[in-house]
């Protein structure tokens, strides 16, 4: 911003909007975050929260992914209360998209030493020691707390209905409670961007990437790292619950969604030896989320997050 202060409106209070607001407010900009519901109400609240540098060559987000671990370590230093679990990730099936000196191919003996609860593990797997995980909801809250402490505004329950214009330029937003003028408007509302832009004269290709996140109450530690396969990803949350993520047919009927849930529970049982139907592991919820995929289609692995992703 060339050392000047601008009034910037950010539409959306998920982790992307919160990160944009955080970094702008840290630079001294006047930030106003406008959210139609509450922080992390959308895809952020259903994100697996995997921090990984793995990205195919030429991917649209290649630059962000290359810097992701360094960015998260910086953010953890800036916000000491932020929880980041640098457990590393054990991936079986396909080889990681990107290799670096910290990635190692482990034989079954080393896999068993790292994850003794694994049932019938592959003969080998890749271990990415630099990978980690966060709670996206907690990150969003921490970022917004900093924004507020630096003088930023958070307006919840505000539905954006249009834009202010002047000489062909967007100069603010219109909400049901009134207009908000701004020098810059940033749209960070995921798959809601396309509908918001209808009739504005602007377009931004957005394609949803449905996914399902399951949370299990686990009485004991089931895995030590983040485990990823071709069919499911598993890790422990900050409170000890077990999280499992997989792709999901977003337009499927409820019966198909329940079937997907039971299949995931079965995969967990086969993977880690727990009983996902009850006993030591109990399924709690299985919300499906629509993640935004601007221009390109994201896989379930796109739940990996960068604190400066825009």
N, C-alpha and C positions, 0 to 999 in steps of 0.2 A: 504493500500500500504506500510505498515511498515515504514512510514516516508520517503520513497524515492519518487522521482519524475519520473513518467512514461509519455511517449508520447502515448496518447490514441485517437484513431479515433472512432467517433460515427457516424453511418450512419442513418440519419433521424433527421429532426428538428421539429418534432411534440412535444407535451407536454412531452412524455416519454423521447425522446432523449434530449430535453432541460433540463429536470429534472436531468437526469444522468449527463449531462455536467455540470450543476450548482453545484451539490454536489461533483463531482470530482474536478472541478476547485477551489471550496471553500477549498478543502484539499491541494491545491497547485499543482495539476497534470496539465500537459500540454495537453489541450483538443483541438481537431480539430473536429468540427461538419460539416459533409458533407451532403448536401441536394440537391436533384435533381430539386427542384422547388423553393419554398420559405417557410419560417417558417409557420407551422400550415396549410400547403396546403392540407393535407389528412384528415383523420378521426377527428383530433383535431379540425379543423375548423367547424366540423359538430357535435360536442359533446354537450350534454345537460349540462354538468358541475355540476352534483349533487355530493355533498360531503355527504357521508352517511356511517355509521358503519355497516349497516345491511348486513349480509352475512350468508348463511346457514352453519351449522356445517360441517366441513370436506371439504369445498370448497377449490380449489387450492390457492386462494388468501386470505384465511381466515386471516392469520397473518397481511397482509397489511391492510385489511379492519378494523381490530380491532384497528389499530393505526392511522387511517386516519384523524380523527378530530384533534388529538394531533399534527400530522405532519403538517396539514394545519395551525393550530394556530402558530406553530413554524415558518413556512415559512412566514406568515403574519407579524410576528415580525421582521424577518430578512430583509424583503422587505416591508417597510411601505407603499409604493405607491400601493401595490397590493390590488385589490378590492376583498373582500370576503363578501358575504351577508349571515350572520348567521340568517336566517329567520325562521329556523325550517321547518319541512316537515309534511304535513298532508296526511296520506295514508288511502284510503278506499279500500274495497275489501278484499284481503288476509291480514292476520296479518303480521307485519314486520318479516323478517327472524331472527332478533336478538332483544331481549328485553334487555333494561337496565333501571336503575332507572329514567332516564330522559324521557323515553317513557311513554305516558299516553293514556289511552283509553278515548276518549271524547264522551259524549252524544251529541245529535243533537243541544241542546241549546248552549253548549260551542263551537261547530263547527260553528254555525251561528254567534256567537260573534267574533270568530277568522276570519271567512271568510263570511262576510255578503252578498257578491255577488253570493254565490253558489246557483244554482238552484237545487231543489229536491235532497238535500244531503242524503247520507245514514243515517241510524238511529244512527250510531256511526262510529268513525274513530280513527286511532292511530296518535298521534302527537309526533314526534321526535324533541325535542327542540334543540338538539345538531347539527342537520343537517344544511347544508348551500349550497351555490352555488358559482361558479366562472365563469368568462369568459375565457375558455381555450385558446383562441387566445391571450388575453392580458397576461395571465400567461406565455405562451410560450415566448412572446416578453420580458417580464420582466426578466425571467430566462436567456435568451440569452444576454440581456444587461449586466447582472452581469458577465456572462462568458467572454464577451469581455473586460469588465473593469478589470478582473483578468488575462488578457493576453491570453485568449482562442481565437481560430480562428473559423470563420463561413464562409464556402465555399458554396455559393449558385449556382444553375444551374449546378451542377456536378453530372453526372450520373455514378454510380459505375458499372463497367463491369466485375470485377473479383477481385481476391485476389493475393497478393504476398505470396510466400511460401518459407520456408527454413527448410530443414530436417523434413518435414511433419507438420510443424507449420505454421499458418498464421501470416505473419509479416507485413501486410499492405493491402492496397486496390489499385485497378487499376481503374482509371477514363479515360474518353475520353481526358482529358487534361494532363494525366500523372499519375505516381504512387505516392502514399503517404505511406511512411514507418511508422510503429507504433509497439509498444510493445504489445498493446492490441487493438482489434477491437470489437466494440459493435454494434450489429445490432438492430436498434430501428425504423425500417421502416415499421412496421405493417404488413399488408398482402403482402407487397412486399418482405418479407424475403424469402419466399419459392422460388420465381423465382430467386432471387439473389444467392441462394445456389445451384441452379441447376448446376450439373457438378463439384461441389466443393468437393464432397465426404462427405459432412455434410448434415444432414436433420433436420428440425424442423417442426413438425406438426402445421400448421396454418389453421384455419377454419374461414371464414368470417362470420360476424354477421351483415347483412344489417339492417340499421335503417334510419328513416327519421326525419329530424328536420325542423320544420316550424317556421317562424318568422312573427309575425303580428305587424303592427304599431297600438299601442293602445293609444287613446287620453286620457284615464283615467286609474287609477289604478284598475285592475281587480281582482288581488289576492294579499294577504299579505304575504303568505308563499309559499313554493313549494308544489304543490298538485300532488299526484300520485294515479292513479287508475290502474285497470287491463288493461285498453285500451289506456291510454294516460297520459303523465306527462306534467305539465304546471308550468311555473314560469316567472317572469319578468326579463329581462336582465338589465344590468347596465344603458343603455340609456332609459329604460322604455318600450322597445318593449316586446311583449309577446312571449315566446318560448314554443313550444309544441313538444314533442318527442314521437315516437312510433316505434314498429317493422315495418319492411318494406320488401316485397318480392323483393330482389335485381334483380332477373332475369325477373321481370314482364315487360310487354310492356308499352310504354308511356301512353296509355289510362288507364291502370290499376293504374299507378302511379298518374295520375290526379284524378282518382276516390278516391284513398287513401287520397289525399290532401283534396278533398271536404268532405270526411267522417270525417277527422280530424277537419276541420272547423266546421262541424256540432256538433262534440263532444264538441268543445270549447263553442259553442253557448249554448248547453244544460247544460254544466258545470257551466259557468260563466255569462251567460246572455247577452253576447255581440253578435254583428252581425259580424261574421267572413267573410261575403261576401262583406262587405262594411260598410259605416257609421263610427261608432266609432272604429271598428277594421278592418284592411285591410291586407290581406295576401300579403306578399312580395316575399318570396322565399321558396322553399321546396327541398333543396339538399339532396340526399340520400348518406350515407357514408358507407364504408366497414370497420368495426372495426376489428382488429385482435383478434383472440381468440386462443392463443397458447395452444394446447393439449385439452382444454375444450371449449365448445361452450358457448359464453356469451349471455345473454339476453340484452334487451335495457337498463336494469338497470346498465349494465357495463360501461355506460358513467360516472359513479361515479369515481372520480379520486383521486389518492394518489400522492403527490408530489415526493414520492420516489418509485413509482411503476416501475418495470423494466420488 
